[in-house]
């Protein structure tokens, strides 16, 4: 087995992680669409903006927060602006900010309880508090590794 090949145990852990993430994403997407008409991407952007000072962030900051490429964020904001969920506003000569609209605030405020309930049902409740804490530590280790560009 070469250095880059996965052991059977590593491959099994990777495959179950991918299946879990995809199934969780799909179920949360279905819940959001059914309850509020939002996509998971819409919800991600709105939740970050709703918690930002003044409901606005520079685009590079929003990219960093949602962990998306600039082009993906651009297309997402274009779709959301057409639905009056966000605005893009030029700030001086230095950049553009995304801002949540009053309608966007209302939509996420209405969607949040159902989404939180689905997260609790699908993600939190099936595991023990200790397992949830270990999962968060593991996920943070992986994110730190990704952030270092490894």
Buried (B, 14 or more C-beta within 10 A) or exposed (E): EEEEEEEEEEEEEEEEEEEEEEEBEEBBBEBBEEBBEBBBBBBBBBBBBBEBEEBBBBBEBBBEBBEBEEEEBBEBBEBBBEBEBBBBEEEEEEEBBBBBBEEBBEBBEEBBEBBEEBBEEBBEEEEEEEEBEEEEEEEEEEEEEEEEEE
